[in-house]
Amino acid sequence: DALYKYYQKLAHLKSQHPCLKQGNFEVKVVNDKQNTLAYRRTHEKSEVWVVVNNSSKTRTIRIPTEKEGLKDLLSGERFKGDGKGVDAEVGAFSGRLLE
């Protein structure tokens, strides 16, 4: 039941954010040692960062953006920026969709 609800939420987000189904795909952060990845999806005025931690430990991933902060579309959690980037904590074997 929880997995079904999670997939429903992902489908809803995809319908609300055009960049998740079309537009540009730019890999911005790759760290092979920490098994982390961040890429940006953009389409017209829509922009979402997809951040993935494929390691067995929680990682902090620096998102290279000038934005003052980003919000996780899945959890609602907010991460503050410093004008040069946003540090997002991502759990083990997990990911975030940040806007």
C-alpha positions as CSV (number, residue, x, y, z in Angstrom):
1,D,0.0,0.0,0.0
2,A,2.8,2.5,0.9
3,L,4.7,1.7,-2.3
4,Y,1.5,2.2,-4.4
5,K,1.0,5.6,-2.7
6,Y,4.6,6.5,-3.4
7,Y,4.2,5.7,-7.1
8,Q,0.9,7.7,-7.2
9,K,2.8,10.7,-5.8
10,L,5.5,10.4,-8.4
11,A,2.9,10.2,-11.2
12,H,1.2,13.3,-9.8
13,L,4.5,15.2,-9.6
14,K,5.3,14.2,-13.2
15,S,1.9,15.6,-14.3
16,Q,2.6,18.9,-12.4
17,H,6.1,19.5,-13.6
18,P,6.5,19.4,-17.4
19,C,10.3,19.2,-17.2
20,L,10.0,15.7,-15.7
21,K,8.6,14.3,-19.0
22,Q,10.2,16.6,-21.6
23,G,12.8,19.2,-22.0
24,N,16.5,19.4,-21.1
25,F,18.5,16.9,-19.1
26,E,21.8,18.1,-17.6
27,V,24.1,16.0,-15.4
28,K,25.6,18.5,-12.9
29,V,27.1,16.4,-10.1
30,V,28.7,13.0,-10.3
31,N,30.8,11.6,-7.4
32,D,31.8,8.0,-8.0
33,K,33.5,7.7,-4.6
34,Q,30.3,8.5,-2.8
35,N,28.0,7.0,-5.3
36,T,26.0,10.2,-5.7
37,L,24.5,11.9,-8.7
38,A,22.5,15.1,-9.3
39,Y,21.0,16.2,-12.6
40,R,18.7,19.1,-13.6
41,R,15.6,18.8,-15.7
42,T,14.3,22.0,-17.3
43,H,11.5,22.8,-19.7
44,E,10.3,26.4,-20.3
45,K,9.8,27.8,-16.7
46,S,9.8,24.4,-15.0
47,E,13.0,23.2,-13.3
48,V,13.6,20.2,-11.0
49,W,16.8,18.7,-9.6
50,V,16.9,14.9,-9.3
51,V,19.4,13.9,-6.6
52,V,20.4,10.3,-6.1
53,N,22.4,8.6,-3.3
54,N,23.3,5.1,-4.3
55,S,25.5,4.4,-1.2
56,S,24.8,2.7,2.1
57,K,25.3,6.0,4.0
58,T,23.5,9.3,4.2
59,R,25.3,11.8,2.1
60,T,25.2,15.6,1.7
61,I,25.2,16.6,-1.9
62,R,26.0,20.1,-3.1
63,I,23.6,21.3,-5.8
64,P,25.2,24.0,-7.9
65,T,22.5,26.7,-8.1
66,E,22.3,30.4,-7.3
67,K,18.8,29.9,-5.7
68,E,18.3,30.8,-2.1
69,G,17.0,27.3,-1.4
70,L,15.3,24.2,-2.7
71,K,12.2,22.3,-1.6
72,D,11.9,18.5,-1.7
73,L,8.8,17.8,-3.7
74,L,8.4,14.4,-2.1
75,S,8.8,15.3,1.6
76,G,8.3,19.0,1.7
77,E,11.7,19.4,3.4
78,R,13.5,22.7,2.6
79,F,17.3,23.2,2.1
80,K,18.8,26.7,2.3
81,G,21.3,27.9,-0.2
82,D,24.2,30.4,0.0
83,G,23.9,31.9,-3.5
84,K,26.5,29.4,-4.8
85,G,24.8,26.2,-4.0
86,V,22.4,24.2,-1.8
87,D,23.5,21.3,0.4
88,A,20.9,18.6,0.4
89,E,21.0,15.6,2.7
90,V,20.0,12.4,1.0
91,G,19.4,9.1,2.8
92,A,21.1,5.9,1.9
93,F,19.9,4.3,-1.3
94,S,17.5,7.2,-1.7
95,G,16.8,10.3,-3.8
96,R,15.1,13.6,-3.8
97,L,13.2,15.8,-6.3
98,L,14.1,19.4,-5.5
99,E,12.5,22.6,-6.8
